[in-house]
Amino acid sequence: MRRALVLLAALAAVTALAYWLADTGGMIEVQVGETWIGIGVPVAVVLAVAGFLLLHGLLNGIAWLLGIPARRRAARAARRRAEGDTAVTRALVALAAGTADQARIEARRARALLGDTPQTLLLAAEAERAAGREDGAAAVFKALAEREDARFLGLRGLLRQAIQRQDWAAAQRLAREAEALQPGAAWLREERQVVAVRMRDWREAFALAPPGAPRAALALAAAEQEPDPARAAEYEKQAVAADPAFVPAALAYARRLAEAGSTRRARGVLEQCWIAAPHPDVGQAWIAGTPDRLARVKAVEDLIHRNPDHPESRLLMARVALDAGLTGRARTELEALVGSGAADRRAYLLLAELEQAEHGDTADARAAQARWLRGAANAPGAPRWRCAACGAEHAAWKAVCAGCDSVGRIGWSAPGSVPARASGPGAGGA
């Protein structure tokens, strides 16, 4: 409605102008030499308007003719773009369907139509990988890595390939380059942690460890790898904090504290570990600084007062009591342990030794020893360091299982049982 009103107003204005010019009259005269031309004002206006329209149409026609090549190029580009988008879609469908060869054909067609854009290069690389052509994929990933706008994509592809072929040195280098481009990327953090474990770079593996990782085991391994004593002590402290029942970390940290003159703190670490998970090595470390045998009995009483009925507490007390000549105390502990049904081979062997200490080389002593030795033959074996993944036994705790190469899965357990903490936060505690 508004347009109609504006049009009517314009027509009225033009009509009024035409009548005004007609009523005004007048002549436009042009004289050149002897030649004289006279034109009425209305006619001159009409001729001027007609000339303008004619010139405008002529210029537009010339511009249209000159724009034909550009329009043809634009049409071809649009057609190539549409065909390229179709090729990209077909390549994606082929990848999803598992037809790798068809995906490679469509990816090449997309590159030919659209050029080497980050999208077409990434699509081509994935098509090459799907077809099992890792060399071709590597070449495309390198082309991506050379572009400033897609360098991270290229590095990620090369990193995946390096991990797949287990080239851990190259993977670590690529991961660090990618980290510089995208700091804090969650996917990259996980990959870096895997690479660090494979490279046995325990300090980086611990720094990047996710919540479910064996942090105590990684921290202790990092401490063993750290040349700086102060930083090694910090790693051992973090291992104990991550899992107070992780015996190897408690022993290492207590030993370092004792060497630094902090004997009281060292004993506190050992006591907390014994409360969390009694272990024979912790008991030996506790009495190591007490040469007097009777004093050792008192020291052990101080250690086990929170869990005196634990099998390891009874075994430790029986051992030091027997060494101190307190055979009655030793027998009380061992017989209570056997009566509880939790005794293993060590308790029966200590009872056989106790018979010898009490009765000497007599017939009664030999008969009692034979009875205890038969019990030892039928009793469960002593706990050992075992891998929760493959069951391999180890003389001492290690970060990596020599049998299956798993990390943080070695724990303290009896034969035929899974280490109680091998798969938990400590991954190797008692």
C-alpha positions as CSV (number, residue, x, y, z in Angstrom):
1,M,0.0,0.0,0.0
2,R,2.8,2.4,0.9
3,R,4.6,1.7,-2.4
4,A,1.4,2.4,-4.4
5,L,1.0,5.7,-2.6
6,V,4.7,6.7,-3.3
7,L,4.3,5.7,-7.0
8,L,1.1,7.8,-7.3
9,A,2.9,10.8,-5.6
10,A,5.8,10.5,-8.0
11,L,3.5,10.3,-11.1
12,A,1.7,13.3,-9.8
13,A,4.9,15.2,-9.4
14,V,6.2,14.3,-12.9
15,T,2.8,15.4,-14.4
16,A,2.8,18.6,-12.5
17,L,6.4,19.3,-13.7
18,A,5.4,18.6,-17.3
19,Y,2.5,21.0,-17.1
20,W,4.6,23.6,-15.5
21,L,7.3,23.3,-18.2
22,A,4.6,23.5,-20.9
23,D,3.0,26.6,-19.4
24,T,6.4,28.2,-18.8
25,G,7.5,28.0,-22.5
26,G,10.8,29.5,-23.4
27,M,13.5,28.5,-25.9
28,I,17.0,27.1,-25.6
29,E,19.1,28.7,-28.3
30,V,22.5,27.5,-29.6
31,Q,24.5,29.4,-32.2
32,V,27.8,28.3,-33.7
33,G,29.0,30.6,-36.4
34,E,26.3,31.1,-38.9
35,T,24.4,28.1,-37.5
36,W,21.6,28.7,-35.1
37,I,19.5,26.1,-33.3
38,G,16.5,26.9,-31.2
39,I,14.7,24.2,-29.1
40,G,11.8,24.7,-26.8
41,V,12.4,24.0,-23.1
42,P,9.9,21.1,-22.8
43,V,11.5,19.4,-25.9
44,A,15.0,20.0,-24.5
45,V,14.1,18.4,-21.2
46,V,12.5,15.4,-23.0
47,L,15.6,15.0,-25.2
48,A,17.9,15.2,-22.2
49,V,16.0,12.5,-20.3
50,A,16.0,10.3,-23.4
51,G,19.7,10.8,-23.9
52,F,20.4,9.9,-20.3
53,L,18.4,6.8,-20.5
54,L,20.1,5.8,-23.8
55,L,23.6,6.3,-22.4
56,H,22.7,4.5,-19.2
57,G,21.4,1.5,-21.1
58,L,24.5,1.5,-23.4
59,L,26.9,1.6,-20.4
60,N,25.0,-1.2,-18.6
61,G,25.1,-3.3,-21.8
62,I,28.9,-2.8,-22.1
63,A,29.3,-3.7,-18.4
64,W,27.2,-6.9,-18.9
65,L,29.3,-7.9,-21.8
66,L,32.6,-7.3,-20.0
67,G,31.3,-9.3,-16.9
68,I,30.6,-12.5,-18.9
69,P,34.0,-14.1,-18.2
70,A,33.7,-13.4,-14.5
71,R,30.2,-14.8,-14.3
72,R,31.3,-17.9,-16.1
73,R,34.2,-18.3,-13.7
74,A,31.9,-17.9,-10.8
75,A,29.5,-20.4,-12.2
76,R,32.3,-22.9,-12.7
77,A,33.5,-22.3,-9.2
78,A,30.1,-22.8,-7.7
79,R,29.6,-26.0,-9.7
80,R,33.1,-27.3,-8.5
81,R,32.2,-26.3,-5.0
82,A,28.9,-28.2,-5.2
83,E,30.6,-31.2,-6.8
84,G,33.4,-31.1,-4.2
85,D,30.9,-31.0,-1.3
86,T,29.2,-34.0,-2.8
87,A,32.5,-35.8,-3.0
88,V,33.2,-35.0,0.6
89,T,29.8,-36.4,1.6
90,R,30.4,-39.6,-0.4
91,A,33.8,-40.0,1.1
92,L,32.4,-39.7,4.6
93,V,29.7,-42.2,3.8
94,A,32.3,-44.6,2.3
95,L,34.4,-44.3,5.5
96,A,31.3,-45.0,7.6
97,A,30.4,-48.0,5.5
98,G,34.0,-49.4,5.6
99,T,34.7,-49.2,1.9
100,A,38.1,-47.7,2.2
101,D,39.0,-47.8,-1.5
102,Q,35.9,-45.8,-2.5
103,A,36.6,-43.3,0.3
104,R,40.1,-42.8,-1.1
105,I,38.7,-42.2,-4.6
106,E,36.1,-39.7,-3.3
107,A,38.7,-38.0,-1.1
108,R,41.0,-37.5,-4.1
109,R,38.1,-36.1,-6.1
110,A,37.3,-33.7,-3.3
111,R,40.9,-32.5,-3.2
112,A,40.9,-32.0,-6.9
113,L,37.7,-30.0,-6.8
114,L,38.1,-28.0,-3.6
115,G,41.9,-27.9,-3.3
116,D,44.0,-28.9,-0.3
117,T,41.9,-27.4,2.5
118,P,42.3,-28.7,6.1
119,Q,39.0,-30.5,5.7
120,T,39.9,-32.3,2.4
121,L,43.4,-33.1,3.7
122,L,42.1,-34.6,7.0
123,L,39.5,-36.6,5.0
124,A,42.2,-37.9,2.6
125,A,44.4,-38.9,5.5
126,E,41.6,-40.8,7.3
127,A,40.8,-42.6,4.0
128,E,44.4,-43.6,3.5
129,R,44.5,-45.0,7.1
130,A,41.3,-46.9,6.6
131,A,42.8,-48.5,3.5
132,G,45.9,-49.5,5.4
133,R,48.2,-47.0,3.6
134,E,50.0,-45.5,6.6
135,D,52.7,-44.0,4.4
136,G,50.1,-42.1,2.4
137,A,48.3,-41.0,5.5
138,A,51.6,-39.8,7.0
139,A,52.3,-37.7,3.9
140,V,48.9,-36.0,4.2
141,F,49.3,-35.5,7.9
142,K,52.7,-33.8,7.3
143,A,51.0,-31.5,4.8
144,L,48.4,-30.6,7.4
145,A,51.2,-30.0,10.0
146,E,52.9,-27.5,7.6
147,R,49.7,-25.3,7.6
148,E,49.5,-22.8,10.4
149,D,45.7,-23.1,10.5
150,A,45.7,-26.9,10.7
151,R,49.0,-27.8,12.4
152,F,47.4,-29.4,15.4
153,L,45.4,-31.7,13.2
154,G,48.5,-32.8,11.4
155,L,50.4,-33.4,14.7
156,R,47.5,-35.3,16.1
157,G,47.4,-37.7,13.2
158,L,51.2,-38.2,13.2
159,L,51.0,-38.8,17.0
160,R,48.4,-41.5,16.6
161,Q,50.6,-43.2,13.9
162,A,53.7,-43.0,16.1
163,I,51.8,-44.6,19.0
164,Q,50.4,-47.3,16.7
165,R,53.9,-48.3,15.5
166,Q,55.2,-47.9,19.1
167,D,57.7,-45.2,18.2
168,W,57.6,-43.7,21.6
169,A,60.4,-41.2,21.1
170,A,58.7,-39.7,18.1
171,A,55.3,-39.8,19.9
172,Q,56.7,-37.9,22.9
173,R,58.2,-35.2,20.6
174,L,55.0,-34.8,18.6
175,A,52.9,-34.7,21.8
176,R,55.0,-31.9,23.2
177,E,54.7,-29.9,19.9
178,A,50.9,-30.4,20.0
179,E,50.8,-29.4,23.7
180,A,52.5,-26.1,22.7
181,L,49.6,-25.4,20.2
182,Q,46.7,-26.5,22.4
183,P,47.8,-26.4,26.1
184,G,45.6,-28.4,28.4
185,A,43.7,-30.4,25.8
186,A,42.2,-33.4,27.6
187,W,42.8,-35.9,24.7
188,L,46.4,-34.8,24.4
189,R,46.9,-35.1,28.2
190,E,45.8,-38.7,28.0
191,E,48.0,-39.5,25.1
192,R,51.0,-37.8,26.7
193,Q,50.5,-39.8,29.8
194,V,50.4,-43.1,27.8
195,V,53.6,-42.1,26.0
196,A,55.3,-41.1,29.2
197,V,54.6,-44.5,30.7
198,R,55.9,-46.3,27.6
199,M,59.0,-44.1,27.7
200,R,59.4,-44.9,31.4
201,D,59.4,-41.1,32.0
202,W,57.8,-41.5,35.4
203,R,58.0,-37.9,36.4
204,E,55.9,-36.8,33.4
205,A,53.7,-39.9,33.8
206,F,52.9,-38.9,37.4
207,A,52.4,-35.2,36.5
208,L,49.8,-36.2,33.9
209,A,48.2,-39.1,35.7
210,P,44.4,-39.2,35.7
211,P,42.4,-39.7,38.9
212,G,42.1,-43.5,38.4
213,A,45.8,-44.1,37.7
214,P,48.2,-45.7,40.3
215,R,49.5,-42.4,41.5
216,A,51.4,-43.8,44.5
217,A,53.3,-46.3,42.3
218,L,54.0,-43.6,39.7
219,A,55.2,-41.1,42.3
220,L,57.6,-43.7,43.8
221,A,59.0,-44.6,40.4
222,A,59.5,-40.9,39.7
223,A,61.4,-40.6,43.0
224,E,63.7,-43.4,41.9
225,Q,64.3,-41.6,38.6
226,E,64.8,-38.2,40.1
227,P,68.5,-37.2,40.6
228,D,67.8,-34.3,42.9
229,P,67.4,-35.7,46.5
230,A,65.0,-32.9,47.5
231,R,62.7,-33.4,44.6
232,A,62.9,-37.2,45.1
233,A,61.9,-36.8,48.7
234,E,58.9,-34.7,47.6
235,Y,57.8,-37.5,45.2
236,E,58.1,-40.1,48.0
237,K,56.0,-37.8,50.2
238,Q,53.3,-37.6,47.5
239,A,53.4,-41.3,47.1
240,V,52.7,-41.8,50.8
241,A,50.0,-39.2,50.7
242,A,48.4,-40.9,47.8
243,D,48.3,-44.2,49.6
244,P,49.5,-44.6,53.2
245,A,49.3,-48.4,52.8
246,F,51.7,-48.4,49.9
247,V,54.6,-50.1,51.7
248,P,57.5,-49.4,49.2
249,A,56.8,-45.7,49.3
250,A,56.6,-45.6,53.2
251,L,59.9,-47.5,53.4
252,A,61.6,-45.2,50.9
253,Y,60.3,-42.0,52.5
254,A,61.1,-43.2,56.0
255,R,64.7,-44.1,55.0
256,R,65.2,-40.7,53.4
257,L,63.9,-38.9,56.5
258,A,66.1,-41.0,58.7
259,E,69.2,-40.2,56.6
260,A,68.3,-36.5,56.8
261,G,68.2,-36.8,60.6
262,S,64.4,-36.7,61.0
263,T,64.2,-40.0,62.9
264,R,60.9,-39.2,64.6
265,R,59.2,-38.3,61.4
266,A,60.6,-41.5,59.8
267,R,59.1,-43.7,62.6
268,G,55.8,-41.9,62.2
269,V,55.6,-42.8,58.6
270,L,56.4,-46.4,59.4
271,E,53.8,-46.5,62.2
272,Q,51.1,-45.1,59.9
273,C,51.9,-47.6,57.2
274,W,51.8,-50.5,59.7
275,I,48.4,-49.3,60.9
276,A,47.1,-49.2,57.3
277,A,48.8,-52.4,56.1
278,P,51.2,-54.4,58.3
279,H,54.1,-55.7,56.3
280,P,57.2,-57.6,57.4
281,D,59.5,-55.1,55.7
282,V,58.0,-52.3,57.7
283,G,58.6,-54.3,60.9
284,Q,62.2,-54.9,60.0
285,A,62.7,-51.2,59.3
286,W,61.1,-50.3,62.6
287,I,63.5,-52.4,64.7
288,A,66.5,-51.9,62.5
289,G,67.8,-49.1,64.8
290,T,67.4,-51.1,68.0
291,P,70.3,-53.5,68.4
292,D,69.3,-54.8,71.9
293,R,67.1,-57.8,71.6
294,L,65.0,-57.1,74.6
295,A,64.5,-53.5,73.6
296,R,63.3,-54.8,70.2
297,V,60.4,-56.6,72.0
298,K,59.3,-53.2,73.6
299,A,59.8,-51.5,70.2
300,V,57.5,-54.0,68.5
301,E,54.9,-53.6,71.2
302,D,54.9,-49.9,70.5
303,L,54.4,-50.6,66.8
304,I,51.6,-53.2,66.9
305,H,49.6,-51.8,69.8
306,R,46.9,-50.6,67.3
307,N,46.5,-54.0,65.6
308,P,48.1,-56.7,67.8
309,D,45.9,-59.5,66.5
310,H,46.9,-59.0,62.8
311,P,48.9,-62.1,61.5
312,E,51.9,-59.9,60.7
313,S,51.8,-58.3,64.1
314,R,51.8,-61.8,65.8
315,L,54.6,-63.0,63.5
316,L,56.8,-60.0,64.2
317,M,56.3,-60.2,67.9
318,A,57.0,-64.0,67.9
319,R,60.2,-63.4,65.9
320,V,61.7,-60.8,68.2
321,A,60.5,-62.6,71.3
322,L,62.2,-65.8,70.1
323,D,65.4,-63.9,69.3
324,A,65.3,-62.4,72.8
325,G,64.8,-65.8,74.4
326,L,61.2,-65.1,75.5
327,T,60.0,-68.4,74.2
328,G,56.7,-68.3,76.2
329,R,55.7,-65.0,74.6
330,A,56.7,-66.4,71.2
331,R,54.6,-69.5,71.7
332,T,51.6,-67.5,72.9
333,E,51.6,-65.4,69.7
334,L,52.2,-68.4,67.3
335,E,49.6,-70.7,68.8
336,A,47.1,-67.9,68.8
337,L,47.9,-67.3,65.1
338,V,47.5,-71.0,64.3
339,G,44.3,-71.2,66.2
340,S,42.8,-68.3,64.3
341,G,43.3,-70.2,61.0
342,A,45.2,-67.3,59.4
343,A,48.6,-68.8,59.8
344,D,50.8,-69.4,56.8
345,R,54.0,-71.4,56.4
346,R,56.1,-68.9,58.3
347,A,54.2,-69.5,61.5
348,Y,54.7,-73.3,61.4
349,L,58.4,-72.9,60.6
350,L,58.8,-70.5,63.6
351,L,57.1,-73.1,65.8
352,A,59.6,-75.7,64.7
353,E,62.4,-73.3,65.5
354,L,60.8,-72.6,68.9
355,E,60.8,-76.3,69.8
356,Q,64.5,-76.5,69.1
357,A,65.1,-73.4,71.2
358,E,63.0,-74.6,74.1
359,H,63.9,-78.4,74.2
360,G,67.1,-78.7,72.3
361,D,68.1,-81.8,70.4
362,T,65.7,-84.2,72.2
363,A,63.3,-86.8,71.0
364,D,60.3,-84.7,72.1
365,A,61.7,-81.7,70.4
366,R,62.3,-83.6,67.1
367,A,58.7,-85.1,67.3
368,A,57.2,-81.6,67.8
369,Q,59.4,-80.2,65.0
370,A,58.2,-82.9,62.7
371,R,54.6,-82.1,63.5
372,W,55.1,-78.4,62.8
373,L,57.0,-79.1,59.6
374,R,54.2,-81.3,58.4
375,G,51.9,-78.4,59.1
376,A,54.2,-76.1,57.2
377,A,54.1,-78.4,54.2
378,N,50.3,-78.1,54.1
379,A,50.0,-74.5,55.1
380,P,49.5,-71.6,52.5
381,G,52.7,-70.1,51.3
382,A,54.0,-66.8,52.5
383,P,52.8,-63.6,50.8
384,R,54.9,-62.3,47.9
385,W,55.0,-59.4,45.5
386,R,52.7,-60.5,42.7
387,C,51.4,-58.9,39.6
388,A,47.6,-58.6,39.6
389,A,47.5,-58.7,35.8
390,C,49.5,-61.9,35.1
391,G,50.3,-63.4,38.5
392,A,54.1,-63.2,38.1
393,E,56.1,-63.2,41.4
394,H,58.8,-60.7,42.1
395,A,61.4,-60.6,44.8
396,A,60.8,-56.9,45.5
397,W,58.3,-54.3,44.4
398,K,58.8,-52.8,40.9
399,A,56.8,-50.2,39.0
400,V,56.7,-52.4,35.9
401,C,55.9,-56.2,35.8
402,A,58.6,-58.1,34.1
403,G,56.1,-60.7,33.0
404,C,53.4,-58.6,31.3
405,D,54.9,-55.1,31.2
406,S,51.9,-53.7,33.1
407,V,52.5,-50.6,35.2
408,G,51.5,-50.3,38.9
409,R,49.9,-53.7,39.2
410,I,52.4,-55.4,41.5
411,G,51.0,-55.9,45.0
412,W,51.6,-57.9,48.2
413,S,49.5,-61.0,48.4
414,A,49.3,-64.7,49.4
415,P,49.6,-67.4,46.7
416,G,46.4,-67.8,44.7
417,S,45.0,-64.4,45.6
418,V,44.8,-61.1,43.8
419,P,46.9,-58.3,45.4
420,A,44.6,-56.4,47.6
421,R,45.6,-52.9,46.4
422,A,47.3,-53.7,43.1
423,S,44.4,-52.1,41.1
424,G,43.6,-49.4,43.5
425,P,45.2,-46.0,44.1
426,G,48.4,-47.4,45.5
427,A,48.7,-50.2,43.0
428,G,51.1,-52.3,45.0
429,G,50.5,-51.7,48.6
430,A,50.3,-54.5,51.2
